[in-house]
Amino acid sequence: MRTRKTTLVALALAAAVVVPDLGRPALAGPRAGGTPAVLNPGFETTAPDGSPAGWSVRGQRSASYVEPGGRTGANRLTHRADRPYRVETYQRLTGLRRGDHTLRLSVRASGGQRDAYVSLTGCGGRSQRVDLPRTGEQWWVEVTVTARVSTGRCTVTLASEGDAGQWAHFDDLTLSPATRPAGAPALRIAGADVSHLTKNEHHGAVYRDRVGPPRDALRILRHNGVNYARMKVWVDPADGFSDRADVLAKARRAKALGMGLLIDFHYSDTWADPGKQFKPAAWADLPFAQLRQAVYDHTHDVVASLRRQGTPADMVQVGNEINGGLLWPDGRWDNWDGLAALLTAASTAVTDASPHSRVALHLAEGGDNGGHRWWFDNAVSRGVPFDLIAVSHYTYWHGPLGALQANLLDLTARYGRPVMVVETGYGFTLVEHDHEANIFNAALQQAGGYPATPQGQAEAIRDMVTTVAAVPGALGVFYWEPTWTAVDGAGWDPADPTSGDGWENQALFDYSGRALPGLRVLGGATS
């Protein structure tokens, strides 16, 4: 996470994700007895009245129409009207094989509708739906919904209910055998970075679920479906929090609740992000060979200690938001041989200390495909060992969800590793609660596109989960510091006890310490 928008180094390569032109079939999906599953999946064929052939309409018929501007073909289906409307465009499928089927399609939506979703109903099992994410007009986003078919029939419904001018676009539907069971979690991981929690608790922070008395914050997270904890590691922080001992204590608590564990090495005494990667004071003057050994020793010590106490790390990040490298200047982006050597030392230390822990490389700017290709091409060409790709994506800094998804789709295909979002966040208010100016302000609300309300925050989380869940093999989403509420003494600067909390309005607990709706949305991804 960064405390301000930083400007990344200019990269020589600026590659772009290009959606391949796959053509436009007249039908898509599995067949049974020669019967096509989805007719006119790209809305290229229209009936005499201009409606999409093969589809029916309920509600305000004029609000459902075909127009130019498809994702891969000429046309798309649009829902829009000049007055409040509700409309459903649907198709009843027959001749389907029994079993679980996944509908995948491309969508865009203005956001703000009272309801906008895609559903599979009448399939013989539970009805299933996915809400449309707020995308804007520039980027398409793929979404998926899976249902169990036991009757050979199923109805695909594309639905919108909104005010005048609100809209949704649909295109490129396919139905195929599911790779996960119907009703299964959208993602394996619903994670929370709880690095700051012990400092907050030390200074008196109180947490409550939606109802009831104060409770342990980790228990509240777990009760709401969060199943992974992320914890940063600093080498020798001035306030003693987020060091080895603090991480070990938090890990015991998280593992006792059955949570997975992601360890995030910063290789610094303080914050590390694309704009700053300061060496720990104790390593500042080390020659390179000794610096590399210090990275190995520190990484091995923490990871081995976690394993010895019975709380092994499931995943380990070697570096935090390392677009520009780490341990500057020795491992800066313009010294890739040095950066690769340091990353290799860290990754080797993880597997030596805990062979079953998976190693992640973590970059910010989750929608920057050109920058990420450049970075990972350099890492792979130098043999840096890693298992997972992790990104940060804050829509108000890093851009629309469509750019994030396009990048994740490309990265997992290009490098053959699972992907995950390990940092995201959004504000639930613009009101200040302490003396530290909040990072999330009116300008970032406008850039992010969601209202700074509890519901707006929940929708931002929902849309992030929906976007990531449609990436094949994606692991999950971590929310950054949901428990970092404002408490005197628990500010952002480990060297300054008078510093405040600029994150308070992006926590998942309100200013009274009560859990917000976004927490259940985050946890609902896996519950």
C-alpha positions in Angstrom: 0.0 0.0 0.0 1.2 3.5 -0.7 0.5 6.6 1.4 0.3 8.7 -1.7 0.1 8.3 -5.5 3.7 7.6 -6.6 5.1 7.9 -10.1 6.8 4.7 -11.2 9.9 4.6 -13.2 9.5 4.9 -17.0 9.7 1.4 -18.5 11.1 0.7 -21.9 8.4 -1.7 -22.9 4.8 -0.7 -23.1 2.9 -3.8 -24.1 -0.9 -3.9 -24.2 -3.4 -6.6 -23.7 -5.3 -7.2 -26.9 -8.5 -9.2 -26.9 -8.1 -11.8 -29.7 -10.6 -11.6 -32.5 -12.3 -15.0 -32.0 -15.0 -14.4 -34.6 -18.6 -14.5 -33.7 -20.3 -17.9 -33.7 -24.0 -18.2 -34.0 -24.1 -20.5 -30.9 -21.9 -21.4 -28.0 -21.8 -24.0 -25.3 -22.0 -27.8 -24.8 -24.2 -29.9 -26.9 -26.4 -32.8 -26.0 -28.1 -34.7 -28.8 -26.8 -32.0 -31.2 -28.8 -29.2 -29.5 -26.8 -25.9 -29.1 -26.7 -24.5 -25.6 -26.8 -20.8 -26.2 -28.3 -19.3 -29.4 -27.1 -16.0 -30.7 -24.6 -15.6 -27.9 -23.1 -12.4 -29.5 -26.4 -10.8 -30.5 -25.3 -10.6 -34.1 -28.6 -11.8 -35.4 -31.8 -9.7 -34.9 -35.5 -10.4 -35.4 -37.6 -8.2 -37.7 -38.4 -5.9 -34.8 -34.7 -5.4 -34.0 -34.7 -7.6 -30.9 -32.0 -10.3 -30.6 -33.0 -13.5 -32.3 -33.4 -16.4 -30.0 -34.0 -14.2 -26.9 -37.2 -13.2 -25.2 -38.0 -10.0 -23.2 -39.9 -9.3 -20.0 -40.6 -5.9 -18.6 -40.1 -2.7 -20.6 -39.3 -4.1 -24.0 -37.9 -0.9 -25.4 -35.2 -0.9 -22.7 -33.6 -4.1 -24.3 -32.1 -3.7 -27.7 -29.2 -4.6 -29.9 -26.8 -1.9 -31.0 -23.3 -1.7 -32.5 -20.3 -1.9 -30.3 -19.7 -5.5 -29.3 -16.6 -6.7 -27.6 -15.4 -9.0 -30.4 -18.1 -8.7 -33.0 -20.3 -6.0 -34.4 -23.1 -5.9 -31.9 -24.0 -6.0 -28.2 -27.1 -6.2 -26.1 -27.9 -3.0 -24.3 -30.3 -2.3 -21.4 -31.1 1.4 -21.1 -34.1 3.8 -21.1 -34.9 7.4 -20.8 -37.1 6.8 -17.8 -37.0 4.3 -14.8 -37.1 0.8 -16.1 -36.9 -2.9 -15.4 -36.2 -5.4 -18.1 -35.1 -9.0 -18.5 -33.7 -10.5 -21.6 -33.8 -14.3 -21.3 -33.3 -17.6 -23.1 -34.6 -21.0 -22.1 -32.0 -23.7 -22.9 -32.9 -27.3 -23.4 -31.1 -30.5 -24.2 -28.3 -29.8 -21.6 -26.3 -32.6 -20.1 -26.7 -33.2 -16.4 -24.0 -31.6 -14.2 -22.6 -28.3 -13.3 -22.3 -25.7 -16.0 -20.7 -22.2 -16.0 -22.0 -19.3 -18.0 -19.3 -16.8 -18.9 -19.9 -13.5 -20.6 -18.6 -10.0 -21.1 -20.4 -7.1 -19.4 -20.2 -3.4 -18.9 -22.4 -1.3 -16.6 -22.8 2.3 -15.5 -23.3 1.3 -11.9 -25.9 2.8 -9.6 -28.8 0.6 -10.8 -31.2 -0.8 -8.2 -30.4 -4.2 -9.6 -28.3 -5.5 -12.5 -27.3 -9.2 -12.7 -27.0 -12.4 -14.8 -28.7 -15.5 -13.5 -29.2 -19.2 -14.2 -32.6 -20.4 -13.0 -34.9 -23.4 -13.5 -32.0 -25.8 -13.9 -33.1 -28.3 -11.3 -30.8 -27.1 -8.6 -30.5 -23.7 -6.7 -30.8 -20.6 -8.8 -27.5 -18.8 -9.1 -26.7 -15.2 -10.0 -23.8 -12.7 -10.3 -24.2 -9.0 -10.0 -22.8 -6.7 -12.7 -19.7 -4.8 -11.6 -19.5 -1.1 -12.2 -17.1 -0.8 -15.2 -17.6 2.4 -17.1 -17.6 2.4 -20.9 -13.9 1.9 -21.6 -13.4 -1.7 -20.4 -15.4 -4.9 -20.7 -15.2 -7.3 -17.7 -15.9 -11.0 -17.9 -18.1 -12.5 -15.2 -19.2 -16.1 -14.5 -22.0 -17.9 -12.8 -22.3 -21.6 -12.2 -25.4 -23.7 -11.7 -26.2 -27.4 -11.4 -28.3 -28.8 -14.3 -30.4 -31.9 -13.4 -33.4 -31.5 -15.7 -31.7 -30.8 -19.1 -33.1 -27.3 -19.0 -31.9 -23.9 -17.7 -32.9 -20.3 -18.2 -30.2 -17.6 -18.8 -31.5 -14.2 -17.6 -29.8 -10.8 -18.2 -31.6 -8.3 -15.9 -31.5 -4.6 -15.2 -33.5 -2.3 -13.1 -32.4 1.3 -13.1 -33.2 5.0 -13.4 -33.2 7.0 -16.6 -29.8 6.9 -18.3 -28.4 4.0 -16.4 -27.2 1.2 -18.6 -25.7 -2.3 -19.0 -24.1 -4.0 -21.9 -23.8 -7.8 -22.5 -21.9 -9.8 -25.1 -20.0 -13.1 -25.9 -21.9 -15.6 -23.8 -20.6 -19.2 -23.5 -21.9 -22.1 -21.5 -19.4 -24.9 -20.7 -18.9 -27.7 -18.1 -17.9 -26.1 -14.8 -14.4 -26.4 -13.3 -15.8 -25.9 -9.8 -19.1 -27.1 -8.3 -22.2 -25.0 -8.3 -22.6 -23.1 -5.1 -18.9 -23.3 -4.3 -17.1 -20.2 -3.1 -16.3 -17.6 -5.8 -12.7 -17.7 -4.7 -10.6 -19.8 -2.4 -9.3 -16.9 -0.4 -11.0 -14.0 1.3 -8.1 -12.3 3.0 -7.4 -9.5 5.4 -4.1 -7.7 6.0 -4.0 -7.4 9.8 -0.5 -6.1 10.2 -1.5 -3.1 12.3 -3.9 -5.0 14.5 -1.7 -5.6 17.5 -0.6 -2.0 17.6 -4.2 -0.8 17.5 -5.1 -3.3 20.3 -2.2 -2.1 22.4 -3.5 1.4 22.3 -7.1 0.4 23.2 -8.9 -0.2 19.9 -12.3 -1.9 20.4 -14.1 -4.0 17.7 -17.7 -5.2 17.5 -19.6 -7.3 15.0 -22.7 -5.9 13.4 -24.5 -6.6 16.7 -23.3 -7.5 20.1 -20.6 -6.5 22.6 -16.9 -6.0 21.8 -15.0 -9.1 20.6 -11.6 -10.1 19.3 -11.1 -8.6 15.9 -9.7 -11.7 14.3 -12.7 -13.7 15.5 -15.0 -11.2 14.0 -13.2 -11.4 10.7 -13.3 -15.2 10.8 -17.0 -15.2 11.8 -17.7 -13.1 8.7 -16.0 -15.5 6.3 -12.4 -14.2 6.1 -10.2 -17.2 5.9 -6.7 -15.8 5.4 -4.5 -13.3 7.3 -1.7 -11.3 5.7 1.0 -9.9 7.9 3.9 -7.6 7.0 7.4 -8.1 8.4 9.7 -5.2 9.2 13.3 -5.9 10.2 13.8 -3.5 13.2 10.8 -1.1 13.5 11.1 1.7 15.9 7.9 0.9 17.7 8.4 -2.9 17.9 5.3 -3.8 16.0 5.4 -5.9 12.8 8.8 -7.4 13.8 9.5 -11.1 14.0 8.1 -11.5 17.5 4.9 -9.6 16.7 4.3 -11.6 13.5 4.8 -14.9 15.4 2.2 -13.8 18.0 -0.4 -12.8 15.4 0.2 -16.0 13.4 -0.6 -18.1 16.5 -3.9 -16.3 16.8 -4.8 -16.6 13.1 -3.9 -20.3 12.8 -5.9 -21.1 16.0 -8.9 -19.8 14.1 -8.2 -22.0 11.1 -7.0 -19.2 8.9 -4.3 -19.4 6.2 -1.3 -17.2 6.5 0.4 -14.9 4.0 3.7 -13.3 5.2 4.7 -10.1 3.5 8.5 -9.2 3.8 9.2 -5.5 3.3 13.0 -5.9 3.9 12.9 -2.5 5.6 12.4 -1.0 9.1 9.5 1.0 7.7 7.1 1.2 4.8 8.2 -0.2 1.4 6.3 0.5 -1.8 7.0 1.6 -5.4 8.1 5.0 -4.2 10.5 3.9 -1.5 12.5 0.8 -0.7 14.8 1.8 2.2 17.3 -0.6 3.5 17.1 -1.6 7.2 19.5 0.5 9.2 21.5 -2.6 10.2 22.0 -3.5 6.5 22.7 0.0 5.1 26.5 -0.3 4.6 26.8 -4.0 3.8 28.6 -5.1 0.7 26.4 -6.8 -1.8 27.4 -10.4 -0.9 26.7 -9.7 2.7 23.4 -7.9 1.9 22.3 -11.0 0.0 23.2 -13.2 2.9 21.3 -10.9 5.3 18.2 -11.2 3.1 18.5 -15.0 3.2 19.1 -15.1 6.9 16.3 -12.8 7.9 13.8 -14.6 5.6 14.8 -18.0 6.8 14.7 -17.0 10.4 11.1 -15.7 10.3 9.7 -18.5 8.0 11.5 -21.2 10.0 10.3 -19.7 13.3 6.7 -19.8 12.0 7.1 -23.5 11.1 8.7 -24.4 14.4 5.9 -23.0 16.4 3.3 -24.9 14.4 2.0 -22.0 12.3 3.7 -22.4 8.9 3.2 -19.7 6.3 1.0 -20.9 3.5 2.3 -18.2 1.2 5.3 -15.8 1.5 5.8 -12.5 -0.4 9.5 -11.7 -0.9 9.1 -7.9 -1.2 6.2 -5.5 -1.1 5.1 -3.7 -4.2 8.5 -4.1 -5.9 7.7 -2.6 -9.3 10.8 -0.5 -8.8 12.8 -3.2 -7.0 13.9 -3.4 -3.4 16.7 -2.6 -1.1 17.7 0.4 -3.1 20.1 1.0 -4.8 21.5 -2.6 -4.9 18.2 -4.1 -6.0 16.7 -1.2 -7.9 14.8 -1.7 -11.2 17.8 -0.5 -13.2 20.1 -3.1 -11.7 18.1 -6.3 -12.6 21.0 -8.6 -12.0 21.3 -7.4 -8.4 17.5 -7.4 -7.9 17.3 -11.0 -9.2 20.0 -12.2 -6.9 18.3 -10.7 -3.9 14.9 -12.2 -4.9 16.5 -15.6 -5.5 18.1 -15.5 -2.1 14.8 -14.6 -0.4 12.9 -17.3 -2.4 15.4 -19.9 -1.7 15.3 -19.1 2.0 11.5 -19.6 2.1 11.7 -23.1 0.5 14.7 -24.1 2.6 12.9 -23.1 5.8 9.4 -24.3 4.9 9.2 -26.5 1.7 5.4 -26.3 1.4 5.2 -22.5 1.6 4.6 -20.9 -1.8 6.5 -17.9 -2.9 4.8 -14.8 -4.3 6.2 -11.8 -6.2 4.1 -8.7 -5.6 3.7 -5.6 -7.8 1.5 -2.6 -7.4 -0.5 -1.0 -10.3 -2.7 -4.1 -10.9 -3.8 -2.9 -14.4 -0.4 -2.0 -15.8 0.1 -4.9 -18.2 3.0 -3.4 -20.0 4.9 -2.7 -16.8 4.1 -6.1 -15.3 5.2 -8.0 -18.5 8.5 -6.1 -18.5 9.0 -6.9 -14.8 8.2 -10.6 -14.9 10.0 -11.1 -18.2 13.1 -9.8 -16.5 12.5 -12.0 -13.4 11.8 -15.2 -15.4 14.8 -14.6 -17.8 17.1 -14.5 -14.7 15.6 -17.6 -13.2 14.0 -16.0 -10.1 12.0 -18.9 -8.5 8.4 -18.1 -7.6 5.0 -19.8 -7.4 2.4 -17.1 -7.4 1.8 -13.6 -8.8 0.4 -11.0 -6.4 -0.8 -7.5 -7.3 -2.2 -4.5 -5.5 -5.2 -2.8 -7.1 -7.0 0.3 -5.7 -9.4 1.5 -8.4 -9.0 5.1 -7.3 -5.3 4.9 -8.0 -4.7 2.1 -10.4 -7.7 2.4 -12.8 -10.8 0.4 -13.8 -11.5 -3.3 -13.0 -11.4 -4.2 -16.7 -7.7 -3.2 -16.9 -7.0 -5.3 -13.8 -8.8 -8.3 -15.1 -7.1 -8.1 -18.5 -3.8 -7.9 -16.9 -4.5 -10.9 -14.6 -5.7 -13.0 -17.5 -2.6 -12.2 -19.4 -0.2 -12.8 -16.5 -1.6 -16.2 -15.5 -1.5 -17.4 -19.1 1.9 -15.9 -20.0 3.7 -17.1 -16.9 1.7 -20.2 -15.8 1.2 -19.1 -12.2 -2.0 -18.5 -10.2 -2.8 -14.8 -9.5 -4.3 -13.0 -6.6 -5.0 -9.4 -5.4 -3.3 -8.9 -2.1 -4.2 -5.3 -1.5 -7.3 -3.3 -2.2 -9.5 -0.9 -0.3 -12.2 1.8 -0.5 -13.7 4.5 1.7 -17.0 4.3 3.5 -17.1 8.0 4.4 -15.3 11.3 3.7 -15.6 12.4 7.4 -12.3 12.7 9.3 -12.0 11.1 12.7 -8.5 12.1 13.9 -5.9 14.8 13.1 -4.3 12.9 10.3 -5.7 13.8 6.9 -7.3 10.7 5.3 -5.8 9.3 2.1 -9.2 8.6 0.6 -10.8 12.0 -0.1 -13.4 13.5 -2.5 -11.0 13.4 -5.4 -10.3 9.7 -4.9 -14.0 9.0 -4.5 -14.6 10.6 -7.9 -11.7 8.6 -9.4 -12.9 5.3 -7.9 -16.5 5.8 -9.0 -18.3 4.4 -6.0 -20.0 6.6 -3.3 -18.1 7.0 -0.1 -20.8 5.2 1.9 -20.9 1.8 3.7 -22.9 0.5 0.7 -20.6 2.0 -1.8 -17.6 0.4 0.0 -19.4 -2.9 0.0 -20.2 -2.7 -3.8 -16.5 -1.9 -4.5 -15.5 -5.0 -2.7 -18.2 -7.1 -4.4 -17.1 -5.9 -7.8 -13.4 -6.6 -7.1 -14.3 -10.2 -6.0 -16.5 -10.7 -9.1 -13.8 -9.4 -11.4 -11.0 -11.6 -9.9 -13.2 -14.7 -9.7 -13.7 -14.8 -13.5 -9.9 -15.2 -14.0 -9.2 -18.9 -14.3 -7.3 -20.3 -11.4 -7.3 -17.0 -9.5 -6.8 -17.5 -5.7 -8.5 -14.6 -4.0 -8.6 -11.1 -2.8 -7.1 -9.5 0.4 -8.4 -6.3 1.8 -5.7 -4.1 3.2 -5.9 -3.3 6.9 -9.6 -3.6 7.6 -9.0 -3.3 11.4 -6.9 -0.1 11.2 -9.3 2.2 13.0 -8.1 5.5 14.5 -6.7 5.2 18.0 -4.4 7.7 19.7 -0.9 6.4 19.6 -1.4 3.9 16.9 -0.5 6.1 13.9 1.2 5.2 10.7 4.7 6.3 11.5 6.6 3.7 13.7 9.0 6.4 14.7 6.4 9.0 15.7 3.8 8.2 18.3 1.9 11.4 17.6 1.2 10.4 14.0 -2.4 9.6 13.1 -4.4 7.2 10.9 -4.9 8.2 7.3 -6.6 4.9 6.6 -9.5 5.1 9.2 -12.2 5.7 6.6 -11.2 2.7 4.6 -11.3 0.2 7.5 -14.1 -2.3 7.6 -15.2 -1.1 11.0 -16.9 2.3 11.4 -15.8 5.0 13.8 -17.6 3.3 16.7 -15.8 0.0 16.0 -18.8 -1.7 14.5 -18.3 -4.0 11.5 -19.5 -2.6 8.2 -21.4 -4.4 5.4 -18.3 -4.7 3.3 -16.8 -7.2 5.7 -19.6 -9.7 5.0 -19.2 -9.1 1.3 -15.5 -9.8 1.5 -16.0 -13.0 3.6 -18.9 -14.1 1.4 -16.5 -14.8 -1.4 -15.6 -18.0 0.4 -18.4 -18.7 2.9 
